Amino acid sequence: MFLIIAAALLLAPSLIAGAGEWIAFQSDENGKADKSEIYVMRPDGTEVRNVTNNPADDMVPAWSPDGKLAFTSIRNNHSQVLLMD
């Protein structure tokens, strides 16, 4: 059951940009378990890119209808929603 829910979340429309060109996700892949970054990758798993490489804790990515990537970031002890082109 967990795998099905995880797969559904991974493929949620807000995580897939435009015509399915990019998938956005958060990960602590950088080796720092207490700090997440936002990554994008192609649907086939290639071209994984860290798009928020900074000291802040970045999470909850979502694509806006016009194709911009929004995410939550904790900076200066305040949670903010940021938008990148």
C-alpha positions in Angstrom: 0.0 0.0 0.0 2.8 2.4 0.9 4.5 1.9 -2.5 1.2 2.7 -4.3 0.7 5.9 -2.4 4.4 6.9 -2.9 4.1 6.3 -6.6 0.9 8.3 -6.8 2.6 11.2 -5.0 5.6 11.0 -7.3 3.4 11.3 -10.3 1.0 14.0 -9.0 0.4 16.6 -11.7 1.9 19.4 -9.6 5.2 17.6 -9.6 5.4 17.1 -13.4 6.1 20.1 -15.5 4.4 21.0 -18.8 4.1 18.1 -21.2 5.9 15.8 -18.7 9.4 17.1 -19.5 10.6 17.4 -15.8 9.7 15.9 -12.5 10.4 18.0 -9.3 11.2 16.4 -6.0 12.8 17.1 -2.6 15.7 15.0 -1.3 18.4 15.0 1.3 20.6 13.3 -1.4 23.3 15.9 -0.6 24.2 13.8 2.4 22.8 16.2 5.0 19.9 14.4 6.6 18.6 17.6 8.2 18.6 19.7 5.0 16.5 19.1 1.9 17.1 20.4 -1.6 14.9 20.6 -4.6 15.8 18.5 -7.6 14.4 18.0 -11.1 14.9 15.1 -13.4 13.5 13.7 -16.7 10.7 11.2 -16.4 13.1 8.4 -17.4 15.3 9.2 -14.4 18.1 11.0 -16.4 19.4 14.5 -16.0 19.0 14.8 -12.2 19.8 18.4 -11.3 19.9 20.1 -7.9 18.2 23.4 -8.5 18.3 24.9 -5.0 21.9 24.3 -3.9 22.0 26.7 -0.9 22.2 26.6 2.9 18.4 26.8 3.4 16.1 23.9 3.9 14.0 23.7 0.7 11.0 21.4 0.3 7.5 20.8 -1.2 8.1 21.6 -4.9 5.2 22.3 -7.2 4.9 23.6 -10.8 2.8 26.6 -11.4 0.4 26.6 -14.4 2.8 28.7 -16.4 5.7 26.3 -15.8 7.6 28.0 -13.0 8.8 25.9 -10.0 7.5 27.0 -6.6 8.8 25.5 -3.3 8.9 26.2 0.4 12.2 27.4 1.9 13.1 28.1 5.5 15.4 31.1 5.5 16.3 33.3 8.6 14.0 31.0 10.6 11.0 31.9 8.5 9.1 29.7 6.0 8.6 31.3 2.6 7.2 30.2 -0.7 9.7 31.0 -3.5 9.2 30.9 -7.3 12.0 30.3 -9.8 11.9 30.5 -13.6 
